[in-house]
Amino acid sequence: MRQLKIGVIGAGSISHAHLGAYQASEHAHLQAICDMNEERAREQAKTYDIADVYTDYHELLASPNVEAVSICTWNNSHAEIAIAALEAGKDVLVEKPLCKTMEEAYAVQEAVKRTGRKLQVGFVRRFGGNTDLAKTFIDAGDLGDIYYAKTSVLRRLGNPGGWFADIERSGGGPVIDVGVHVIDLCWYLMGRPKVTSISANTYKKLGNRPNIKNLEFYKAADYDASKNDVEDLANALIRFENGASLAVDCSFTLHKRKDELSATIFGDKGGAEIEPELYLVGEKHHTILNIEPQVDERTFSFEKGFQAQIEGFIQYCFGEGENRSPVEDGVEVMKMLTGIYESAKQQKEIVF
């Protein structure tokens, strides 16, 4: 059985999802891992039985034993490493977001075309079971013309600190970290129309809130409550060339009773709630119907979603499957992310 020889660049928290999925796949072999922190890289190598350990990603890319890589580093290094990997003849799965700026996005897209190598963007929610099922109904026309979507990912306490709170490394806060997931999820189900304008606001009022006691939240490995120059909260209205629109709000921290994750799609024949649980809404015989699909999981499964994403990437590298998250989609999503920040900065609508 053929196995794709994998190198993972970046051994931080998100790398566990990639490493675990590759390890569980019969079509992948974990060959190499790289991290600036050698101790962390060696810990992951021991856990996942990886032979080759590097602290310089250029050395990993020079290895003939590596055919494809997962890039799990800070956002500000995604483009640099992706381009280097493509030029080294490796296929690439790059974590979301594709990069940090539009200039970088176009540079990665050009590198894909120039090298002829394969690149998939880590839009993992496209691989969720609830997403697949909703898309089946949408593609069949059961929801009709999709003209509006609304999504929220609101944490009441969840600024991870560390690199997540450092705009130089992250490129932003909840918009580019968690908002990207639900923005892409809705946009994907809406048929991926081109963005035409964005009107947005960002707020920085609460910071890391280190004063809060008795309530745990995820902290980055390099958590430092004194460092925080990203937004706490953002909201935006995104308009598309087909007349459809997407409303989104997202936060790291907010005075809210409980966290919220929701994503709803509206068409002229029906609607679909994707999160927090999959429901379909339609009408028949002059009666509104709330339809509850009878499936094992009606919300996103992190583990199964990553496994499906990794399996899809491997098959794409083998030339046996489609690329569900091509670089062009990464570029368009970056246009939305950077457009949100630019609109908020200028306090006016951005038109493309």
Stockholm file with secondary structure:
# STOCKHOLM 1.0

chainA/1-352         MRQLKIGVIGAGSISHAHLGAYQASEHAHLQAICDMNEERAREQAKTYDIADVYTDYHELLASPNVEAVSICTWNNSHAEIAIAALEAGKDVLVEKPLCKTMEEAYAVQEAVKRTGRKLQVGFVRRFGGNTDLAKTFIDAGDLGDIYYAKTSVLRRLGNPGGWFADIERSGGGPVIDVGVHVIDLCWYLMGRPKVTSISANTYKKLGNRPNIKNLEFYKAADYDASKNDVEDLANALIRFENGASLAVDCSFTLHKRKDELSATIFGDKGGAEIEPELYLVGEKHHTILNIEPQVDERTFSFEKGFQAQIEGFIQYCFGEGENRSPVEDGVEVMKMLTGIYESAKQQKEIVF
#=GR chainA/1-352 SS CCCEEEEEECCSTTHHHHHHHHHHCTTEEEEEEECSSHHHHHHHHHHHTCSEEESSHHHHHTCTTCCEEEECSCGGGHHHHHHHHHHTTCEEEEESSSCSSHHHHHHHHHHHHHHCCCEEEECGGGGCHHHHHHHHHHHTTTTCSEEEEEEEEECSBCCCCGGGGCHHHHSSSHIIIIIHHHHHHHHHHTTCCCEEEEEEEEECSSTTCTTCCSCCCCCCTTCCTTCCCSCSEEEEEEEETTSCEEEEEEESBCSCSSCEEEEEEEESSCEEEEESSCEEEEEETTEEEEECCCCSCSSCCHHHHHHHHHHHHHHHHTTSSCCSSCHHHHHHHHHHHHHHHHHHHHTSCEEC
#=GC SS_cons         CCCEEEEEECCSTTHHHHHHHHHHCTTEEEEEEECSSHHHHHHHHHHHTCSEEESSHHHHHTCTTCCEEEECSCGGGHHHHHHHHHHTTCEEEEESSSCSSHHHHHHHHHHHHHHCCCEEEECGGGGCHHHHHHHHHHHTTTTCSEEEEEEEEECSBCCCCGGGGCHHHHSSSHIIIIIHHHHHHHHHHTTCCCEEEEEEEEECSSTTCTTCCSCCCCCCTTCCTTCCCSCSEEEEEEEETTSCEEEEEEESBCSCSSCEEEEEEEESSCEEEEESSCEEEEEETTEEEEECCCCSCSSCCHHHHHHHHHHHHHHHHTTSSCCSSCHHHHHHHHHHHHHHHHHHHHTSCEEC
//
